[in-house]
Amino acid sequence: MNSLFYLLIEIFILLFILLLGIFYVFSLIAAVYSAPYVGSRKRDIQDMLALAQIRPGMKVLELGSGKGSLCVLSGQKGACALGLEINPVLVVYSKMLSLMHGAGRRARFKWVNFWKFKLPADTEVVYLYLLPEYMSRVWYKLERELKPGTRVISNGFVFKNQKICQKQGNASLYIL
Ligand SMILES: C[S@@+](CC[C@H](N)C(=O)[O-])C[C@H]1O[C@@H](n2cnc3c(N)ncnc32)[C@H](O)[C@@H]1O
């Protein structure tokens, strides 16, 4: 009985170390592609939600959804949210968060590199919080794949040469 207990503890610790290892490896990959994981602060999330003006049924997309809070909160407000995330540990976490908050069908998450993913053309709101050096490339992708009128909300960093339609705290709203 005692040895079974220790075996279970060892398996738990090994799994934990494995998950941590996967998380850090994918954080490095994410940093190379667009940004490592740094979650938006609660206040910034509230500002982004305010700028989004979510209505029931609205199609919301997050590029690099981190631990999924923004998509889950949007789902709770009635939106159909899709988070694209390169780090599988964060995708699993987001899916659990979504289920726990009863937003399972309204906030979905995909393990993908968003650069290689064709964005759904019916998207109405896009959230992002990425490094400044990737912003122009992101804008180019958004313009090519989404329709005019889509609301784009960036936390922290701005799109150079694009007009900010509204600002709230650190979040800026652009209209495609
Ligand atoms: C600065 S964090 C922001 C997380 C979340 N959006 C938030 O505001 O709390 C950037 C996120 O983008 C993810 N990411 C970076 N490059 C990506 C890519 N090419 N495809 C999908 N996710 C990516 C990272 O793993 C990380 O979770």
The ligand as an SDF file (V2000), in Angstrom:
LIG
                    3D

 27 29  0  0  0  0  0  0  0  0999 V2000
    1.5220   37.7730  -24.8090 C   0  0  0  0  0  0  0  0  0  0  0  0
    0.6170   36.2270  -24.7930 S   0  0  0  0  0  0  0  0  0  0  0  0
   -1.0570   36.8140  -24.7450 C   0  0  0  0  0  0  0  0  0  0  0  0
   -2.0210   35.7630  -24.2490 C   0  0  0  0  0  0  0  0  0  0  0  0
   -3.4910   36.2100  -24.2630 C   0  0  0  0  0  0  0  0  0  0  0  0
   -3.8730   36.6800  -25.5740 N   0  0  0  0  0  0  0  0  0  0  0  0
   -3.7220   37.2970  -23.2680 C   0  0  0  0  0  0  0  0  0  0  0  0
   -3.9530   38.4440  -23.6920 O   0  0  0  0  0  0  0  0  0  0  0  0
   -3.6820   37.0180  -22.0460 O   0  0  0  0  0  0  0  0  0  0  0  0
    0.8160   35.6740  -26.4770 C   0  0  0  0  0  0  0  0  0  0  0  0
    0.2490   34.3030  -26.7180 C   0  0  0  0  0  0  0  0  0  0  0  0
    0.3240   34.0140  -28.1140 O   0  0  0  0  0  0  0  0  0  0  0  0
    0.7490   32.6700  -28.2920 C   0  0  0  0  0  0  0  0  0  0  0  0
    1.3440   32.6240  -29.6390 N   0  0  0  0  0  0  0  0  0  0  0  0
    2.4700   33.2460  -30.0490 C   0  0  0  0  0  0  0  0  0  0  0  0
    2.6970   32.9990  -31.3500 N   0  0  0  0  0  0  0  0  0  0  0  0
    1.6790   32.2240  -31.7800 C   0  0  0  0  0  0  0  0  0  0  0  0
    1.3430   31.6480  -33.0440 C   0  0  0  0  0  0  0  0  0  0  0  0
    2.1070   31.8510  -34.1150 N   0  0  0  0  0  0  0  0  0  0  0  0
    0.2210   30.9040  -33.1360 N   0  0  0  0  0  0  0  0  0  0  0  0
   -0.5780   30.7040  -32.0350 C   0  0  0  0  0  0  0  0  0  0  0  0
   -0.3030   31.2240  -30.8160 N   0  0  0  0  0  0  0  0  0  0  0  0
    0.8060   31.9760  -30.6930 C   0  0  0  0  0  0  0  0  0  0  0  0
    1.7120   32.4180  -27.1460 C   0  0  0  0  0  0  0  0  0  0  0  0
    1.8570   31.0550  -26.8670 O   0  0  0  0  0  0  0  0  0  0  0  0
    1.0120   33.1820  -26.0120 C   0  0  0  0  0  0  0  0  0  0  0  0
    0.1150   32.3650  -25.3290 O   0  0  0  0  0  0  0  0  0  0  0  0
  1  2  1  0
  2  3  1  0
  2 10  1  0
  3  4  1  0
  4  5  1  0
  5  6  1  0
  5  7  1  0
  7  8  2  0
  7  9  1  0
 10 11  1  0
 11 12  1  0
 11 26  1  0
 12 13  1  0
 13 14  1  0
 13 24  1  0
 14 15  1  0
 14 23  1  0
 15 16  2  0
 16 17  1  0
 17 18  1  0
 17 23  2  0
 18 19  1  0
 18 20  2  0
 20 21  1  0
 21 22  2  0
 22 23  1  0
 24 25  1  0
 24 26  1  0
 26 27  1  0
M  CHG  2   2   1   9  -1
M  END
$$$$
